[in-house]
Amino acid sequence: MLKNDYLMRVTGYVMKSKLKIVFWLCMVLTATACENDEQQSGKQETSGQSIPITVTTAVSQDLEVWESSVGQLEAKSSPIIAAEVGGRIIAVSADMGQEVIEGQVLAEIDPEDFRLARKLAEADIKRLQSLKRAQSLQVKRLSALVRKKSANQSALDEAEAQFGALQAQLIAARVRLQQAERNIARTRITSPVSGKVDERRISAGDYVKVGTPLFHITTLNRLRVRLPFPESMGELLRVGLPVRLSTPVVPGSQVAGEITDIRPEITRSNRAINVIIDLDNPGDWEPGASVSGAVQVELHKGAVIVPEASVVRRPAGTVVYVITDGKAVQRAVQTGLRRDGQVEILSGLEAGERVAVDGAGFLTDDVVVEIKDS
């Protein structure tokens, strides 16, 4: 009795569970059918509607490709001025950081020894000139006596030889005078260029020898820029390419130039190519400062340009949608450079054609569109 009662309870529970499962299955199937009906209904309602988009016109313009680098400003000429004569420094008239002009006196070496040498050379010249005049008269007298057979030819020859020796000694004395005057001029140490004194290595009272470095002058009127680029760009870089330069020393100042030289410095520790740009100082640029430079490595003249949003991917490839008679016509294109949100179209589109921009990704071929203000 108890066993039958238990079996009846179990059977009733199983039947209730089956009924619940069947009920939920029916509910799910009903909801799915309703959703499909709504989707079909929505498609039927929207199939005749236009898609809102914005449009632009493909333009033709020169497309420039610039590669940037940060380098350093250098002086085109930076001579080290050394002593050309030995002596003691008696005056220094230029200091570090001072701007100087070509020919300006920087320091002076005591010229007294060279002045004495000049006086000695002058005295020697006067002595030799007197001896030369006397010897000239002796030669004339002997020549007359030889013609009269009153003197030997050998005496005349000896007199002429002595005259020649005096002439040579006089020339040597004049050279010594020129050398003394040249040394006196060299005691005044002048700047060979206009620029700024970067270093002063002497003080008044110092004794210097020939070749002793005295000053380091950096020219300001002519500058050199070194811009390092990776070796992978070697094929793109060449002499004559346009360059735009700027330096933080003078904010807002930009200078145009061109590559004057390319110097590869590819070693085990360095994989760089140095681009050299020589230029006139635009005014306040300082050697030693950093400089930002951009080199125009490519120029595509008359390139057809459209916004990046106009170019979309489709199974047919890369396409744009040309707007014709209120419809979007799919056009396969070949793209080139991408710069600043713009894409170069190499083929498949002409300048002046109108293409979709915003909403282009939702278009299909020959779909009706509604043009909105951008």
RAFENPE-V193330 format. One record per pair of residues at least 4 apart in sequence whose ideal C-beta (glycine too) atoms are under 8 Angstrom apart, sorted by sequence separation. I is the first residue (numbers start at 1). GAP is how many residues later the second one is. D is the distance in whole Angstrom. If there is no record, write none. Layout:
i=I gap=GAP d=D
i=I gap=GAP d=D
//
This chain:
i=1 gap=4 d=7
i=2 gap=4 d=6
i=3 gap=4 d=7
i=4 gap=4 d=6
i=5 gap=4 d=7
i=6 gap=4 d=7
i=7 gap=4 d=6
i=8 gap=4 d=6
i=9 gap=4 d=6
i=10 gap=4 d=6
i=11 gap=4 d=6
i=12 gap=4 d=7
i=13 gap=4 d=7
i=14 gap=4 d=6
i=15 gap=4 d=6
i=16 gap=4 d=7
i=17 gap=4 d=7
i=18 gap=4 d=6
i=19 gap=4 d=6
i=20 gap=4 d=7
i=21 gap=4 d=6
i=22 gap=4 d=6
i=23 gap=4 d=7
i=24 gap=4 d=6
i=25 gap=4 d=6
i=26 gap=4 d=6
i=27 gap=4 d=6
i=28 gap=4 d=6
i=29 gap=4 d=6
i=30 gap=4 d=6
i=31 gap=4 d=6
i=32 gap=4 d=6
i=33 gap=4 d=6
i=34 gap=4 d=6
i=35 gap=4 d=6
i=36 gap=4 d=6
i=37 gap=4 d=6
i=38 gap=4 d=6
i=39 gap=4 d=6
i=40 gap=4 d=6
i=41 gap=4 d=6
i=42 gap=4 d=6
i=43 gap=4 d=6
i=45 gap=4 d=8
i=74 gap=4 d=8
i=83 gap=4 d=8
i=94 gap=4 d=5
i=100 gap=4 d=5
i=111 gap=4 d=6
i=112 gap=4 d=7
i=113 gap=4 d=7
i=114 gap=4 d=6
i=115 gap=4 d=7
i=116 gap=4 d=6
i=117 gap=4 d=6
i=118 gap=4 d=6
i=119 gap=4 d=6
i=120 gap=4 d=6
i=121 gap=4 d=6
i=122 gap=4 d=7
i=123 gap=4 d=6
i=124 gap=4 d=6
i=125 gap=4 d=6
i=126 gap=4 d=7
i=127 gap=4 d=6
i=128 gap=4 d=6
i=129 gap=4 d=7
i=130 gap=4 d=7
i=131 gap=4 d=6
i=132 gap=4 d=6
i=133 gap=4 d=7
i=134 gap=4 d=7
i=135 gap=4 d=6
i=136 gap=4 d=7
i=137 gap=4 d=6
i=138 gap=4 d=6
i=139 gap=4 d=6
i=140 gap=4 d=7
i=141 gap=4 d=6
i=142 gap=4 d=6
i=143 gap=4 d=7
i=144 gap=4 d=7
i=146 gap=4 d=8
i=151 gap=4 d=5
i=152 gap=4 d=7
i=153 gap=4 d=6
i=154 gap=4 d=6
i=155 gap=4 d=6
i=156 gap=4 d=6
i=157 gap=4 d=6
i=158 gap=4 d=7
i=159 gap=4 d=6
i=160 gap=4 d=7
i=161 gap=4 d=6
i=162 gap=4 d=6
i=163 gap=4 d=7
i=164 gap=4 d=7
i=165 gap=4 d=6
i=166 gap=4 d=6
i=167 gap=4 d=7
i=168 gap=4 d=7
i=169 gap=4 d=6
i=170 gap=4 d=7
i=171 gap=4 d=7
i=172 gap=4 d=7
i=173 gap=4 d=7
i=174 gap=4 d=7
i=175 gap=4 d=6
i=176 gap=4 d=6
i=177 gap=4 d=6
i=178 gap=4 d=6
i=179 gap=4 d=6
i=180 gap=4 d=7
i=181 gap=4 d=7
i=182 gap=4 d=6
i=183 gap=4 d=7
i=191 gap=4 d=7
i=202 gap=4 d=5
i=208 gap=4 d=4
i=229 gap=4 d=5
i=233 gap=4 d=6
i=237 gap=4 d=7
i=266 gap=4 d=7
i=281 gap=4 d=5
i=285 gap=4 d=7
i=306 gap=4 d=4
i=313 gap=4 d=8
i=314 gap=4 d=8
i=323 gap=4 d=7
i=338 gap=4 d=7
i=345 gap=4 d=5
i=349 gap=4 d=6
i=356 gap=4 d=4
i=359 gap=4 d=7
i=363 gap=4 d=6
i=145 gap=5 d=4
i=146 gap=5 d=5
i=151 gap=5 d=7
i=265 gap=5 d=5
i=266 gap=5 d=6
i=306 gap=5 d=7
i=313 gap=5 d=6
i=314 gap=5 d=5
i=323 gap=5 d=6
i=324 gap=5 d=5
i=338 gap=5 d=5
i=339 gap=5 d=8
i=355 gap=5 d=8
i=94 gap=6 d=6
i=100 gap=6 d=7
i=145 gap=6 d=3
i=146 gap=6 d=7
i=202 gap=6 d=7
i=208 gap=6 d=7
i=247 gap=6 d=7
i=266 gap=6 d=7
i=312 gap=6 d=8
i=313 gap=6 d=8
i=322 gap=6 d=7
i=323 gap=6 d=8
i=337 gap=6 d=8
i=338 gap=6 d=7
i=349 gap=6 d=7
i=363 gap=6 d=7
i=146 gap=7 d=6
i=246 gap=7 d=6
i=265 gap=7 d=6
i=266 gap=7 d=7
i=311 gap=7 d=6
i=312 gap=7 d=6
i=321 gap=7 d=4
i=322 gap=7 d=5
i=336 gap=7 d=8
i=337 gap=7 d=4
i=356 gap=7 d=6
i=229 gap=8 d=6
i=246 gap=8 d=5
i=265 gap=8 d=7
i=311 gap=8 d=8
i=312 gap=8 d=7
i=321 gap=8 d=7
i=335 gap=8 d=5
i=336 gap=8 d=4
i=142 gap=9 d=5
i=146 gap=9 d=8
i=245 gap=9 d=7
i=246 gap=9 d=7
i=264 gap=9 d=5
i=265 gap=9 d=6
i=311 gap=9 d=6
i=312 gap=9 d=8
i=321 gap=9 d=6
i=322 gap=9 d=5
i=335 gap=9 d=7
i=336 gap=9 d=7
i=94 gap=10 d=7
i=146 gap=10 d=5
i=202 gap=10 d=8
i=244 gap=10 d=6
i=245 gap=10 d=5
i=263 gap=10 d=7
i=264 gap=10 d=8
i=310 gap=10 d=5
i=321 gap=10 d=7
i=335 gap=10 d=6
i=336 gap=10 d=5
i=359 gap=10 d=8
i=244 gap=11 d=8
i=245 gap=11 d=8
i=262 gap=11 d=6
i=263 gap=11 d=5
i=310 gap=11 d=8
i=319 gap=11 d=5
i=320 gap=11 d=5
i=334 gap=11 d=7
i=335 gap=11 d=7
i=93 gap=12 d=6
i=94 gap=12 d=4
i=201 gap=12 d=5
i=202 gap=12 d=5
i=244 gap=12 d=6
i=245 gap=12 d=6
i=262 gap=12 d=7
i=319 gap=12 d=6
i=333 gap=12 d=5
i=334 gap=12 d=4
i=93 gap=13 d=6
i=94 gap=13 d=7
i=142 gap=13 d=6
i=143 gap=13 d=6
i=201 gap=13 d=6
i=202 gap=13 d=8
i=243 gap=13 d=7
i=262 gap=13 d=6
i=263 gap=13 d=6
i=319 gap=13 d=5
i=320 gap=13 d=5
i=333 gap=13 d=8
i=334 gap=13 d=5
i=356 gap=13 d=7
i=92 gap=14 d=7
i=93 gap=14 d=6
i=142 gap=14 d=4
i=200 gap=14 d=8
i=201 gap=14 d=7
i=242 gap=14 d=7
i=243 gap=14 d=5
i=261 gap=14 d=8
i=262 gap=14 d=7
i=306 gap=14 d=6
i=316 gap=14 d=7
i=318 gap=14 d=7
i=319 gap=14 d=6
i=333 gap=14 d=7
i=334 gap=14 d=6
i=358 gap=14 d=8
i=92 gap=15 d=5
i=93 gap=15 d=8
i=200 gap=15 d=6
i=201 gap=15 d=8
i=242 gap=15 d=8
i=243 gap=15 d=6
i=261 gap=15 d=4
i=317 gap=15 d=5
i=318 gap=15 d=6
i=333 gap=15 d=3
i=91 gap=16 d=6
i=199 gap=16 d=7
i=227 gap=16 d=8
i=242 gap=16 d=6
i=243 gap=16 d=6
i=259 gap=16 d=5
i=260 gap=16 d=6
i=277 gap=16 d=7
i=314 gap=16 d=7
i=316 gap=16 d=6
i=318 gap=16 d=7
i=332 gap=16 d=6
i=333 gap=16 d=5
i=358 gap=16 d=7
i=91 gap=17 d=4
i=139 gap=17 d=7
i=142 gap=17 d=5
i=199 gap=17 d=4
i=241 gap=17 d=6
i=259 gap=17 d=7
i=260 gap=17 d=6
i=261 gap=17 d=8
i=318 gap=17 d=6
i=331 gap=17 d=6
i=357 gap=17 d=7
i=89 gap=18 d=6
i=90 gap=18 d=5
i=197 gap=18 d=6
i=198 gap=18 d=5
i=225 gap=18 d=8
i=240 gap=18 d=6
i=241 gap=18 d=5
i=259 gap=18 d=6
i=260 gap=18 d=5
i=275 gap=18 d=8
i=331 gap=18 d=6
i=89 gap=19 d=7
i=90 gap=19 d=7
i=197 gap=19 d=7
i=198 gap=19 d=7
i=239 gap=19 d=8
i=240 gap=19 d=6
i=258 gap=19 d=7
i=89 gap=20 d=6
i=90 gap=20 d=5
i=139 gap=20 d=5
i=197 gap=20 d=6
i=198 gap=20 d=5
i=225 gap=20 d=6
i=239 gap=20 d=5
i=257 gap=20 d=5
i=275 gap=20 d=6
i=88 gap=21 d=7
i=89 gap=21 d=8
i=138 gap=21 d=5
i=139 gap=21 d=6
i=196 gap=21 d=7
i=238 gap=21 d=7
i=239 gap=21 d=7
i=257 gap=21 d=8
i=87 gap=22 d=4
i=88 gap=22 d=5
i=195 gap=22 d=5
i=196 gap=22 d=5
i=237 gap=22 d=7
i=239 gap=22 d=7
i=257 gap=22 d=5
i=311 gap=22 d=7
i=86 gap=23 d=8
i=87 gap=23 d=5
i=195 gap=23 d=5
i=239 gap=23 d=6
i=85 gap=24 d=6
i=87 gap=24 d=8
i=135 gap=24 d=7
i=138 gap=24 d=8
i=139 gap=24 d=5
i=191 gap=24 d=8
i=193 gap=24 d=6
i=195 gap=24 d=4
i=196 gap=24 d=6
i=238 gap=24 d=7
i=255 gap=24 d=6
i=311 gap=24 d=6
i=81 gap=25 d=7
i=138 gap=25 d=8
i=189 gap=25 d=6
i=192 gap=25 d=8
i=194 gap=25 d=7
i=195 gap=25 d=5
i=237 gap=25 d=6
i=320 gap=25 d=7
i=83 gap=26 d=7
i=87 gap=26 d=7
i=189 gap=26 d=8
i=191 gap=26 d=6
i=193 gap=26 d=5
i=194 gap=26 d=7
i=195 gap=26 d=8
i=135 gap=27 d=6
i=136 gap=27 d=6
i=194 gap=27 d=6
i=255 gap=27 d=5
i=322 gap=27 d=7
i=135 gap=28 d=4
i=320 gap=28 d=8
i=328 gap=28 d=6
i=85 gap=29 d=7
i=253 gap=29 d=6
i=320 gap=29 d=6
i=234 gap=30 d=7
i=253 gap=30 d=8
i=255 gap=30 d=8
i=308 gap=30 d=7
i=132 gap=31 d=7
i=135 gap=31 d=6
i=253 gap=31 d=8
i=322 gap=31 d=5
i=323 gap=31 d=5
i=225 gap=32 d=8
i=243 gap=32 d=8
i=245 gap=32 d=7
i=250 gap=32 d=8
i=253 gap=32 d=8
i=311 gap=32 d=5
i=322 gap=32 d=7
i=323 gap=32 d=7
i=231 gap=33 d=7
i=250 gap=33 d=7
i=303 gap=33 d=7
i=308 gap=33 d=5
i=310 gap=33 d=7
i=322 gap=33 d=6
i=323 gap=33 d=6
i=330 gap=33 d=8
i=132 gap=34 d=5
i=243 gap=34 d=5
i=245 gap=34 d=7
i=250 gap=34 d=5
i=303 gap=34 d=8
i=307 gap=34 d=6
i=308 gap=34 d=7
i=321 gap=34 d=6
i=330 gap=34 d=7
i=131 gap=35 d=5
i=132 gap=35 d=6
i=231 gap=35 d=6
i=249 gap=35 d=7
i=250 gap=35 d=6
i=307 gap=35 d=6
i=308 gap=35 d=5
i=320 gap=35 d=5
i=321 gap=35 d=4
i=328 gap=35 d=5
i=330 gap=35 d=4
i=237 gap=36 d=6
i=249 gap=36 d=6
i=259 gap=36 d=7
i=300 gap=36 d=7
i=306 gap=36 d=7
i=307 gap=36 d=7
i=320 gap=36 d=7
i=328 gap=36 d=8
i=329 gap=36 d=7
i=330 gap=36 d=8
i=249 gap=37 d=5
i=300 gap=37 d=7
i=305 gap=37 d=5
i=306 gap=37 d=6
i=328 gap=37 d=7
i=329 gap=37 d=6
i=128 gap=38 d=6
i=132 gap=38 d=6
i=237 gap=38 d=6
i=247 gap=38 d=6
i=305 gap=38 d=7
i=328 gap=38 d=7
i=234 gap=39 d=6
i=298 gap=39 d=8
i=305 gap=39 d=6
i=306 gap=39 d=6
i=321 gap=39 d=6
i=327 gap=39 d=6
i=328 gap=39 d=5
i=231 gap=40 d=5
i=233 gap=40 d=7
i=249 gap=40 d=4
i=304 gap=40 d=7
i=305 gap=40 d=7
i=320 gap=40 d=7
i=327 gap=40 d=7
i=128 gap=41 d=5
i=129 gap=41 d=6
i=230 gap=41 d=7
i=231 gap=41 d=7
i=248 gap=41 d=7
i=303 gap=41 d=5
i=304 gap=41 d=4
i=327 gap=41 d=6
i=328 gap=41 d=5
i=128 gap=42 d=4
i=230 gap=42 d=7
i=231 gap=42 d=6
i=247 gap=42 d=5
i=248 gap=42 d=6
i=303 gap=42 d=8
i=304 gap=42 d=8
i=321 gap=42 d=5
i=326 gap=42 d=6
i=327 gap=42 d=7
i=229 gap=43 d=7
i=230 gap=43 d=7
i=247 gap=43 d=7
i=306 gap=43 d=7
i=326 gap=43 d=6
i=228 gap=44 d=4
i=229 gap=44 d=5
i=247 gap=44 d=5
i=300 gap=44 d=6
i=125 gap=45 d=7
i=128 gap=45 d=6
i=228 gap=45 d=7
i=229 gap=45 d=8
i=246 gap=45 d=7
i=247 gap=45 d=7
i=304 gap=45 d=6
i=310 gap=45 d=5
i=228 gap=46 d=6
i=229 gap=46 d=6
i=245 gap=46 d=6
i=246 gap=46 d=5
i=304 gap=46 d=7
i=310 gap=46 d=6
i=323 gap=46 d=6
i=227 gap=47 d=7
i=228 gap=47 d=8
i=245 gap=47 d=7
i=246 gap=47 d=8
i=304 gap=47 d=5
i=310 gap=47 d=5
i=125 gap=48 d=5
i=226 gap=48 d=5
i=227 gap=48 d=4
i=245 gap=48 d=5
i=309 gap=48 d=5
i=312 gap=48 d=5
i=323 gap=48 d=7
i=124 gap=49 d=4
i=125 gap=49 d=6
i=226 gap=49 d=7
i=244 gap=49 d=7
i=306 gap=49 d=6
i=309 gap=49 d=6
i=311 gap=49 d=8
i=312 gap=49 d=5
i=226 gap=50 d=6
i=227 gap=50 d=7
i=243 gap=50 d=6
i=244 gap=50 d=5
i=307 gap=50 d=5
i=310 gap=50 d=6
i=225 gap=51 d=7
i=243 gap=51 d=7
i=309 gap=51 d=6
i=312 gap=51 d=8
i=121 gap=52 d=6
i=124 gap=52 d=7
i=125 gap=52 d=6
i=224 gap=52 d=6
i=225 gap=52 d=4
i=243 gap=52 d=5
i=309 gap=52 d=8
i=121 gap=53 d=8
i=224 gap=53 d=7
i=225 gap=53 d=8
i=242 gap=53 d=7
i=243 gap=53 d=7
i=224 gap=54 d=5
i=225 gap=54 d=7
i=241 gap=54 d=5
i=242 gap=54 d=5
i=121 gap=55 d=4
i=122 gap=55 d=6
i=223 gap=55 d=7
i=224 gap=55 d=8
i=241 gap=55 d=6
i=120 gap=56 d=8
i=121 gap=56 d=4
i=222 gap=56 d=7
i=223 gap=56 d=6
i=241 gap=56 d=7
i=222 gap=57 d=8
i=223 gap=57 d=7
i=121 gap=58 d=8
i=222 gap=58 d=6
i=223 gap=58 d=5
i=237 gap=58 d=7
i=117 gap=59 d=7
i=118 gap=59 d=6
i=121 gap=59 d=5
i=221 gap=59 d=7
i=222 gap=59 d=7
i=120 gap=60 d=8
i=221 gap=60 d=5
i=237 gap=60 d=7
i=220 gap=61 d=6
i=236 gap=61 d=4
i=117 gap=62 d=8
i=118 gap=62 d=4
i=223 gap=62 d=6
i=236 gap=62 d=7
i=117 gap=63 d=4
i=118 gap=63 d=6
i=223 gap=64 d=7
i=227 gap=64 d=8
i=233 gap=64 d=7
i=115 gap=65 d=8
i=114 gap=66 d=6
i=117 gap=66 d=7
i=118 gap=66 d=7
i=220 gap=66 d=8
i=225 gap=66 d=5
i=227 gap=66 d=4
i=229 gap=66 d=8
i=220 gap=67 d=7
i=225 gap=68 d=6
i=227 gap=68 d=7
i=114 gap=69 d=4
i=115 gap=69 d=6
i=218 gap=69 d=5
i=114 gap=70 d=5
i=111 gap=72 d=8
i=111 gap=73 d=5
i=114 gap=73 d=7
i=111 gap=76 d=4
i=109 gap=77 d=8
i=110 gap=77 d=7
i=109 gap=78 d=4
i=108 gap=79 d=6
i=108 gap=80 d=6
i=109 gap=80 d=7
i=108 gap=81 d=7
i=107 gap=82 d=5
i=105 gap=83 d=5
i=106 gap=83 d=5
i=105 gap=84 d=7
i=106 gap=84 d=6
i=105 gap=85 d=5
i=106 gap=85 d=6
i=104 gap=86 d=6
i=103 gap=87 d=5
i=104 gap=87 d=5
i=103 gap=88 d=7
i=102 gap=89 d=6
i=101 gap=90 d=7
i=102 gap=90 d=7
i=100 gap=91 d=5
i=102 gap=91 d=6
i=106 gap=91 d=8
i=102 gap=92 d=5
i=101 gap=93 d=5
i=100 gap=94 d=7
i=99 gap=95 d=8
i=100 gap=95 d=7
i=107 gap=95 d=6
i=99 gap=96 d=7
i=100 gap=96 d=7
i=94 gap=97 d=8
i=99 gap=97 d=5
i=100 gap=97 d=6
i=85 gap=98 d=5
i=98 gap=98 d=7
i=99 gap=98 d=8
i=97 gap=99 d=7
i=98 gap=99 d=5
i=109 gap=99 d=7
i=87 gap=100 d=7
i=97 gap=100 d=6
i=85 gap=101 d=5
i=96 gap=101 d=5
i=84 gap=102 d=4
i=85 gap=102 d=6
i=95 gap=102 d=7
i=96 gap=102 d=7
i=94 gap=103 d=5
i=96 gap=103 d=6
i=96 gap=104 d=5
i=95 gap=105 d=6
i=83 gap=106 d=7
i=94 gap=106 d=7
i=107 gap=107 d=6
i=81 gap=108 d=7
i=92 gap=108 d=7
i=106 gap=108 d=7
i=107 gap=108 d=8
i=106 gap=109 d=6
i=81 gap=110 d=7
i=92 gap=110 d=6
i=81 gap=111 d=7
i=92 gap=111 d=6
i=92 gap=112 d=5
i=79 gap=113 d=6
i=89 gap=113 d=5
i=91 gap=113 d=6
i=79 gap=114 d=6
i=89 gap=114 d=7
i=90 gap=114 d=7
i=89 gap=115 d=5
i=77 gap=116 d=6
i=89 gap=116 d=6
i=78 gap=117 d=8
i=88 gap=117 d=7
i=89 gap=117 d=5
i=100 gap=117 d=7
i=77 gap=118 d=8
i=88 gap=118 d=7
i=89 gap=118 d=8
i=88 gap=119 d=5
i=89 gap=119 d=6
i=75 gap=120 d=7
i=78 gap=120 d=8
i=87 gap=120 d=7
i=88 gap=120 d=8
i=86 gap=121 d=8
i=87 gap=121 d=7
i=94 gap=121 d=7
i=99 gap=121 d=7
i=86 gap=122 d=6
i=86 gap=123 d=5
i=86 gap=124 d=5
i=83 gap=125 d=4
i=85 gap=125 d=6
i=83 gap=126 d=7
i=84 gap=126 d=7
i=83 gap=127 d=6
i=82 gap=128 d=8
i=83 gap=128 d=7
i=82 gap=129 d=5
i=83 gap=129 d=5
i=82 gap=130 d=6
i=82 gap=131 d=5
i=83 gap=131 d=6
i=81 gap=132 d=7
i=82 gap=132 d=6
i=80 gap=133 d=5
i=81 gap=133 d=5
i=81 gap=134 d=4
i=80 gap=135 d=7
i=81 gap=135 d=7
i=80 gap=136 d=5
i=81 gap=136 d=6
i=79 gap=137 d=8
i=80 gap=137 d=8
i=78 gap=138 d=7
i=79 gap=138 d=6
i=78 gap=139 d=7
i=78 gap=140 d=5
i=78 gap=141 d=7
i=77 gap=142 d=4
i=75 gap=143 d=4
i=76 gap=143 d=6
i=75 gap=144 d=5
i=75 gap=145 d=7
i=77 gap=145 d=7
i=76 gap=146 d=4
i=75 gap=147 d=7
i=76 gap=147 d=6
i=75 gap=148 d=7
i=76 gap=148 d=5
i=74 gap=149 d=7
i=75 gap=149 d=7
i=73 gap=150 d=6
i=74 gap=150 d=5
i=73 gap=151 d=8
i=74 gap=151 d=7
i=73 gap=152 d=6
i=74 gap=152 d=7
i=72 gap=153 d=8
i=71 gap=154 d=6
i=72 gap=154 d=6
i=71 gap=155 d=5
i=71 gap=156 d=4
i=70 gap=157 d=8
i=71 gap=157 d=6
i=69 gap=158 d=4
i=69 gap=159 d=6
i=69 gap=160 d=6
i=67 gap=162 d=7
i=67 gap=166 d=7
i=67 gap=169 d=7
i=73 gap=174 d=7
i=66 gap=178 d=7
i=76 gap=202 d=6
i=71 gap=204 d=8
i=69 gap=206 d=7
i=78 gap=209 d=8
i=73 gap=212 d=6
i=75 gap=212 d=4
i=73 gap=213 d=7
i=74 gap=213 d=6
i=73 gap=214 d=5
i=74 gap=214 d=8
i=73 gap=215 d=6
i=72 gap=216 d=7
i=73 gap=216 d=5
i=72 gap=217 d=7
i=73 gap=217 d=7
i=72 gap=218 d=6
i=73 gap=218 d=5
i=71 gap=219 d=7
i=72 gap=219 d=6
i=70 gap=220 d=6
i=71 gap=220 d=5
i=70 gap=221 d=7
i=70 gap=222 d=5
i=71 gap=222 d=6
i=69 gap=223 d=8
i=70 gap=223 d=8
i=68 gap=224 d=7
i=69 gap=224 d=6
i=68 gap=225 d=7
i=69 gap=225 d=8
i=68 gap=226 d=5
i=69 gap=226 d=8
i=67 gap=227 d=7
i=68 gap=227 d=8
i=66 gap=228 d=4
i=67 gap=228 d=5
i=66 gap=229 d=7
i=66 gap=230 d=6
i=67 gap=230 d=5
i=65 gap=231 d=7
i=66 gap=231 d=7
i=64 gap=232 d=6
i=65 gap=232 d=5
i=65 gap=233 d=4
i=64 gap=234 d=7
i=65 gap=234 d=7
i=63 gap=235 d=8
i=64 gap=235 d=6
i=65 gap=235 d=8
i=63 gap=236 d=7
i=64 gap=236 d=8
i=62 gap=237 d=6
i=63 gap=237 d=4
i=62 gap=238 d=7
i=62 gap=239 d=5
i=62 gap=240 d=7
i=63 gap=240 d=4
i=61 gap=241 d=8
i=62 gap=241 d=7
i=60 gap=242 d=5
i=61 gap=242 d=7
i=63 gap=242 d=7
i=60 gap=243 d=7
i=60 gap=244 d=6
i=61 gap=244 d=6
i=59 gap=245 d=7
i=60 gap=245 d=7
i=58 gap=246 d=5
i=59 gap=246 d=5
i=58 gap=247 d=7
i=58 gap=248 d=5
i=56 gap=250 d=7
i=56 gap=251 d=6
i=56 gap=254 d=7
i=55 gap=268 d=5
i=53 gap=270 d=8
i=65 gap=272 d=6
i=63 gap=274 d=6
i=65 gap=274 d=7
i=53 gap=275 d=7
i=50 gap=276 d=8
i=63 gap=276 d=7
i=51 gap=277 d=8
i=63 gap=281 d=6
i=58 gap=287 d=7
i=58 gap=291 d=6
i=60 gap=291 d=4
i=58 gap=292 d=7
i=59 gap=292 d=6
i=58 gap=293 d=5
i=58 gap=294 d=7
i=57 gap=295 d=6
i=58 gap=295 d=5
i=57 gap=296 d=7
i=58 gap=296 d=8
i=57 gap=297 d=6
i=58 gap=297 d=6
i=56 gap=298 d=7
i=57 gap=298 d=8
i=55 gap=299 d=5
i=56 gap=299 d=6
i=55 gap=300 d=7
i=55 gap=301 d=6
i=56 gap=301 d=5
i=54 gap=302 d=7
i=55 gap=302 d=6
i=53 gap=303 d=5
i=54 gap=303 d=5
i=53 gap=304 d=7
i=54 gap=304 d=4
i=53 gap=305 d=6
i=54 gap=305 d=7
i=53 gap=306 d=4
i=52 gap=307 d=6
i=53 gap=307 d=7
i=51 gap=308 d=6
i=53 gap=310 d=7
i=51 gap=311 d=6
i=51 gap=312 d=6
i=51 gap=316 d=6
i=53 gap=316 d=5
i=55 gap=316 d=6
i=50 gap=317 d=8
i=51 gap=317 d=7
i=52 gap=317 d=7
i=53 gap=317 d=7
i=54 gap=317 d=7
i=50 gap=318 d=4
i=51 gap=318 d=5
i=52 gap=318 d=5
i=53 gap=318 d=6
i=54 gap=318 d=6
i=56 gap=318 d=7
i=49 gap=319 d=8
i=50 gap=319 d=6
i=51 gap=319 d=7
i=52 gap=319 d=8
i=53 gap=319 d=7
i=54 gap=319 d=7
i=55 gap=319 d=8
i=50 gap=320 d=4
i=52 gap=320 d=5
i=54 gap=320 d=4
//
